């Protein structure tokens, strides 16, 4: 029997490893996470994304910034009309 080298294609949780990096690996933000993000931005300011991300399990500073700047700010604008 010949041995072959195999590559682990699982992230350890049974999910296939992605070949391309995703902006936010956890996927869609839940309403509770959006609200907590708003509160953390009020507390820490809109420039301390890594500090904010430490308070949101599984989210990076990049994900927090992306969700806040692309989703929450635009949404808040339309709510104010």
DSSP file (Angstrom, degrees, kcal/mol; ACC not computed):
  #  RESIDUE AA STRUCTURE BP1 BP2  ACC     N-H-->O    O-->H-N    N-H-->O    O-->H-N    TCO  KAPPA ALPHA  PHI   PSI    X-CA   Y-CA   Z-CA
    1    1 A X              0   0    0      0, 0.0     2,-0.3     0, 0.0     0, 0.0   0.000 360.0 360.0 360.0 126.2    0.0    0.0    0.0
    2    2 A X        -     0   0    0      1,-0.0     2,-0.4     0, 0.0     0, 0.0  -0.616 360.0-134.1 -84.2 138.7    1.5    3.3   -1.0
    3    3 A X        -     0   0    0     -2,-0.3     2,-0.4     2,-0.0    -1,-0.0  -0.737  21.7-168.7 -92.5 142.2    1.4    6.2    1.4
    4    4 A X        -     0   0    0     -2,-0.4     2,-0.4     0, 0.0     0, 0.0  -0.949  23.6-116.4-126.9 149.4    0.3    9.5    0.1
    5    5 A X        -     0   0    0     -2,-0.4     2,-0.3     2,-0.0    -2,-0.0  -0.692  32.8-162.7 -85.7 136.9    0.4   12.8    1.8
    6    6 A X        -     0   0    0     -2,-0.4     2,-0.5     0, 0.0     0, 0.0  -0.870  13.1-133.5-119.2 153.3   -2.9   14.4    2.5
    7    7 A X        -     0   0    0     -2,-0.3     2,-0.5     2,-0.0    -2,-0.0  -0.893  24.9-119.6-105.2 132.4   -3.8   18.0    3.3
    8    8 A X        -     0   0    0     -2,-0.5     0, 0.0     1,-0.1     0, 0.0  -0.586  30.0-179.8 -71.2 118.8   -6.2   18.6    6.2
    9    9 A X        +     0   0    0     -2,-0.5     8,-3.3     7,-0.1     2,-0.4   0.174  53.7  87.2-106.1  17.2   -9.2   20.4    4.7
   10   10 A X  B    S-A   16   0A   0      6,-0.3     6,-0.2     1,-0.1    -2,-0.0  -0.887  70.5-140.6-117.1 148.8  -11.1   20.8    7.9
   11   11 A X        -     0   0    0      4,-2.4     5,-0.1    -2,-0.4    -1,-0.1   0.324  58.7 -97.8 -86.4   9.0  -10.8   23.6   10.4
   12   12 A X  S    S+     0   0    0      3,-0.2     4,-0.1     5,-0.0    -1,-0.0   0.253 117.1  78.2  94.4 -12.5  -11.1   21.1   13.3
   13   13 A X  S    S-     0   0    0      2,-0.3     3,-0.1     0, 0.0    -3,-0.0   0.163 116.9 -96.6-111.9  15.4  -14.8   21.7   13.7
   14   14 A X  S    S+     0   0    0      1,-0.3     2,-0.4     0, 0.0    -4,-0.0   0.450  89.0 121.7  85.4  -0.1  -15.9   19.6   10.7
   15   15 A X  S    S-     0   0    0      1,-0.1    -4,-2.4     3,-0.0    -1,-0.3  -0.776  70.2-107.5 -95.8 140.4  -16.2   22.6    8.4
   16   16 A X  B     -A   10   0A   0     -2,-0.4    -6,-0.3    -6,-0.2     2,-0.2  -0.388  36.3-111.4 -64.2 141.2  -14.0   22.6    5.2
   17   17 A X        -     0   0    0     -8,-3.3     2,-0.3     1,-0.1    -1,-0.1  -0.522  32.4-121.4 -71.7 140.0  -11.2   25.1    5.3
   18   18 A X        -     0   0    0     -2,-0.2    -1,-0.1     1,-0.1     4,-0.1  -0.645   9.7-152.7 -85.0 137.4  -11.6   28.0    3.0
   19   19 A X  S    S+     0   0    0     -2,-0.3     2,-0.4     2,-0.1    -1,-0.1   0.748  85.4  51.3 -80.0 -23.8   -9.0   28.5    0.3
   20   20 A X  S    S-     0   0    0     -3,-0.0     2,-0.2     0, 0.0    -1,-0.1  -0.918  94.8-112.6-113.4 142.2   -9.7   32.2    0.2
   21   21 A X        -     0   0    0     -2,-0.4     2,-0.3     1,-0.0    -2,-0.1  -0.509  28.9-140.2 -75.5 137.7   -9.8   34.3    3.3
   22   22 A X        -     0   0    0     -2,-0.2     3,-0.4     1,-0.1    -1,-0.0  -0.701  12.6-129.5 -95.9 147.4  -13.2   35.7    4.2
   23   23 A X  S    S+     0   0    0     -2,-0.3     2,-0.4     1,-0.3    -1,-0.1   0.919 103.7  15.0 -62.1 -43.6  -13.7   39.2    5.5
   24   24 A X    >   -     0   0    0      1,-0.1     3,-2.0    39,-0.1    -1,-0.3  -0.850  69.4-166.9-133.9  97.3  -15.7   38.0    8.4
   25   25 A X  T 3  S+     0   0    0     -3,-0.4    -1,-0.1    -2,-0.4     3,-0.1   0.742  85.8  61.3 -60.5 -24.4  -15.4   34.2    9.0
   26   26 A X  T 3  S-     0   0    0     32,-0.3    -1,-0.3     1,-0.3     2,-0.2   0.647  98.6-147.6 -76.9 -13.1  -18.4   34.1   11.4
   27   27 A X    <   +     0   0    0     -3,-2.0    -1,-0.3     2,-0.0    -2,-0.0  -0.564  52.7  23.6  87.5-147.8  -20.7   35.3    8.7
   28   28 A X  S    S-     0   0    0     -2,-0.2     2,-0.3    -3,-0.1     0, 0.0  -0.167  76.0-118.9 -61.3 145.4  -23.8   37.5    9.1
   29   29 A X        -     0   0    0      4,-0.0     2,-0.2     2,-0.0    -1,-0.1  -0.657  23.9-133.4 -83.3 139.2  -24.1   39.7   12.2
   30   30 A X    >>  -     0   0    0     -2,-0.3     4,-2.2     1,-0.1     3,-0.6  -0.589  24.9-109.4 -87.7 155.3  -27.0   39.1   14.5
   31   31 A X  H 3> S+     0   0    0      1,-0.3     4,-2.2     2,-0.2     5,-0.2   0.859 119.4  53.7 -54.7 -38.1  -29.1   42.0   15.8
   32   32 A X  H 3> S+     0   0    0      1,-0.2     4,-2.2     2,-0.2    -1,-0.3   0.864 108.2  49.7 -64.8 -35.8  -27.7   41.6   19.3
   33   33 A X  H <> S+     0   0    0     -3,-0.6     4,-2.6     2,-0.2    -2,-0.2   0.889 108.6  52.9 -69.1 -39.2  -24.2   41.8   17.9
   34   34 A X  H  X S+     0   0    0     -4,-2.2     4,-2.4     2,-0.2    -2,-0.2   0.934 110.9  46.9 -59.5 -46.0  -25.0   45.0   16.0
   35   35 A X  H  X S+     0   0    0     -4,-2.2     4,-2.2     1,-0.2    -2,-0.2   0.914 112.4  48.8 -64.8 -42.7  -26.4   46.6   19.1
   36   36 A X  H  X S+     0   0    0     -4,-2.2     4,-2.5     1,-0.2    -1,-0.2   0.893 110.0  53.0 -64.2 -38.3  -23.4   45.6   21.2
   37   37 A X  H  X S+     0   0    0     -4,-2.6     4,-2.4     2,-0.2    -2,-0.2   0.925 107.8  50.7 -61.9 -44.4  -21.1   47.0   18.4
   38   38 A X  H  X S+     0   0    0     -4,-2.4     4,-2.0     1,-0.2    -2,-0.2   0.928 111.9  47.9 -57.4 -45.7  -22.9   50.3   18.5
   39   39 A X  H  X S+     0   0    0     -4,-2.2     4,-1.9     1,-0.2    -2,-0.2   0.899 111.7  49.3 -63.4 -41.9  -22.5   50.5   22.3
   40   40 A X  H  X S+     0   0    0     -4,-2.5     4,-3.2     2,-0.2     5,-0.4   0.865 108.9  52.4 -67.9 -35.7  -18.8   49.6   22.1
   41   41 A X  H  X S+     0   0    0     -4,-2.4     4,-2.1     2,-0.2    -1,-0.2   0.898 109.0  50.9 -66.3 -38.8  -18.2   52.3   19.4
   42   42 A X  H  < S+     0   0    0     -4,-2.0    -2,-0.2    -5,-0.2    -1,-0.2   0.899 117.2  40.6 -61.7 -39.6  -19.9   54.8   21.6
   43   43 A X  H  < S+     0   0    0     -4,-1.9    -2,-0.2    -5,-0.1    -1,-0.2   0.922 130.3  23.5 -76.4 -46.0  -17.6   53.8   24.5
   44   44 A X  H  < S-     0   0    0     -4,-3.2     3,-0.2     1,-0.2    -3,-0.2   0.588 107.2-117.5-100.9 -13.5  -14.3   53.3   22.7
   45   45 A X    ><  -     0   0    0     -4,-2.1     3,-1.0    -5,-0.4     2,-0.3  -0.003  34.0 -74.2  91.0 158.9  -14.7   55.5   19.7
   46   46 A X  T 3  S+     0   0    0      1,-0.2    -1,-0.1    -4,-0.1     3,-0.1  -0.009 123.1  55.8 -83.8  32.6  -14.7   54.6   16.0
   47   47 A X  T 3  S+     0   0    0     -2,-0.3     2,-0.8    -3,-0.2     3,-0.2   0.440  82.7  79.2-134.9  -7.4  -11.0   54.1   15.7
   48   48 A X    <>  +     0   0    0     -3,-1.0     4,-2.1     1,-0.2     5,-0.2  -0.439  50.5 150.7-100.4  58.7  -10.2   51.4   18.4
   49   49 A X  H  >  +     0   0    0     -2,-0.8     4,-2.6     1,-0.2    -1,-0.2   0.831  67.9  51.7 -66.8 -35.4  -11.4   48.4   16.4
   50   50 A X  H  > S+     0   0    0     -3,-0.2     4,-1.5     2,-0.2    -1,-0.2   0.891 110.9  49.0 -69.2 -37.1   -9.1   45.8   17.9
   51   51 A X  H  > S+     0   0    0      2,-0.2     4,-0.5     1,-0.2    -2,-0.2   0.903 113.4  47.4 -64.7 -40.6  -10.2   46.8   21.4
   52   52 A X  H >< S+     0   0    0     -4,-2.1     3,-1.4     1,-0.2     4,-0.4   0.915 108.1  55.2 -65.5 -43.6  -13.8   46.6   20.3
   53   53 A X  H >< S+     0   0    0     -4,-2.6     3,-1.3     1,-0.3     6,-0.4   0.822  96.9  64.7 -62.2 -31.9  -13.3   43.2   18.7
   54   54 A X  H 3< S+     0   0    0     -4,-1.5    -1,-0.3     1,-0.3    -2,-0.2   0.769 102.0  50.7 -61.5 -24.2  -11.9   41.8   21.9
   55   55 A X  T << S+     0   0    0     -3,-1.4     2,-0.6    -4,-0.5    -1,-0.3   0.544 102.0  67.9 -90.5  -8.7  -15.4   42.3   23.4
   56   56 A X  S X  S-     0   0    0     -3,-1.3     3,-1.9    -4,-0.4    -1,-0.1  -0.930  88.8-127.7-116.2 107.8  -17.1   40.5   20.5
   57   57 A X  T 3  S+     0   0    0     -2,-0.6     3,-0.1     1,-0.3    -3,-0.1  -0.284  88.1   5.5 -59.5 127.4  -16.4   36.8   20.5
   58   58 A X  T 3  S+     0   0    0      1,-0.2     2,-0.4    -5,-0.1   -32,-0.3   0.533 102.5 114.2  81.0   6.9  -15.2   35.6   17.1
   59   59 A X    <   -     0   0    0     -3,-1.9    -1,-0.2    -6,-0.4    -3,-0.2  -0.902  52.5-146.7-113.7 140.9  -15.0   39.0   15.5
   60   60 A X     >  -     0   0    0     -2,-0.4     4,-2.3    -3,-0.1     5,-0.2  -0.526  31.2-107.3 -94.8 167.0  -11.8   40.8   14.3
   61   61 A X  H  > S+     0   0    0      1,-0.2     4,-2.6     2,-0.2     5,-0.2   0.887 122.6  53.9 -58.8 -38.6  -11.2   44.5   14.3
   62   62 A X  H  > S+     0   0    0      2,-0.2     4,-2.8     1,-0.2    -1,-0.2   0.926 107.7  49.2 -62.2 -45.2  -11.5   44.4   10.5
   63   63 A X  H  > S+     0   0    0      1,-0.2     4,-2.7     2,-0.2     5,-0.2   0.900 111.5  49.8 -62.1 -40.9  -15.0   42.7   10.8
   64   64 A X  H  X S+     0   0    0     -4,-2.3     4,-2.6     2,-0.2     5,-0.2   0.943 113.2  45.3 -63.7 -47.0  -16.1   45.3   13.3
   65   65 A X  H  X S+     0   0    0     -4,-2.6     4,-3.1     1,-0.2     5,-0.4   0.931 113.8  49.9 -61.5 -45.0  -15.0   48.2   11.2
   66   66 A X  H  X S+     0   0    0     -4,-2.8     4,-2.3     1,-0.2     5,-0.4   0.926 113.8  44.1 -61.6 -46.6  -16.5   46.7    8.1
   67   67 A X  H  X>S+     0   0    0     -4,-2.7     5,-2.2    -5,-0.2     4,-1.6   0.912 117.4  45.8 -66.0 -42.0  -19.9   46.1    9.7
   68   68 A X  I  <>S+     0   0    0     -4,-2.6     5,-2.2    -5,-0.2     6,-0.2   0.947 119.7  37.7 -67.0 -48.2  -20.0   49.5   11.4
   69   69 A X  I  <5S+     0   0    0     -4,-3.1     5,-0.2    -5,-0.2    -2,-0.2   0.846 126.7  33.5 -76.7 -32.9  -18.9   51.5    8.4
   70   70 A X  I  <5S+     0   0    0     -4,-2.3    -3,-0.2    -5,-0.4    -2,-0.2   0.753 133.4  17.5 -95.9 -25.5  -20.7   49.7    5.7
   71   71 A X  I  X5S+     0   0    0     -4,-1.6     4,-2.4    -5,-0.4    -3,-0.2   0.818 123.7  41.4-112.6 -57.9  -23.9   48.5    7.4
   72   72 A X  I  ><S+     0   0    0     -5,-2.2     4,-2.7     2,-0.2     5,-0.2   0.896 115.7  47.1 -69.8 -41.0  -24.6   50.4   10.6
   73   73 A X  H  ><S+     0   0    0     -5,-2.2     4,-2.0    -6,-0.2    -1,-0.2   0.942 115.6  45.7 -65.9 -46.0  -23.8   53.9    9.5
   74   74 A X  H  > S+     0   0    0     -6,-0.2     4,-1.8    -5,-0.2    -2,-0.2   0.911 114.5  49.0 -62.4 -41.7  -25.7   53.6    6.2
   75   75 A X  H  X S+     0   0    0     -4,-2.4     4,-1.8     1,-0.2    -2,-0.2   0.919 110.2  50.4 -64.2 -44.7  -28.7   52.0    8.1
   76   76 A X  H  X S+     0   0    0     -4,-2.7     4,-1.5     1,-0.2    -1,-0.2   0.867 106.3  56.9 -61.9 -36.2  -28.6   54.8   10.7
   77   77 A X  H  < S+     0   0    0     -4,-2.0     4,-0.4     1,-0.2     3,-0.4   0.939 108.5  45.2 -59.5 -47.2  -28.6   57.4    8.0
   78   78 A X  H >< S+     0   0    0     -4,-1.8     3,-0.7     1,-0.2    -1,-0.2   0.809 108.7  56.9 -70.2 -28.4  -31.8   56.0    6.5
   79   79 A X  H 3< S+     0   0    0     -4,-1.8    -1,-0.2     1,-0.2    -2,-0.2   0.812 102.8  56.4 -68.7 -28.1  -33.5   55.7    9.9
   80   80 A X  T 3<        0   0    0     -4,-1.5    -1,-0.2    -3,-0.4    -2,-0.2   0.566 360.0 360.0 -81.5  -7.7  -32.9   59.5   10.4
   81   81 A X    <         0   0    0     -3,-0.7    -1,-0.2    -4,-0.4    -2,-0.1   0.487 360.0 360.0 -73.9 360.0  -34.7   60.5    7.3
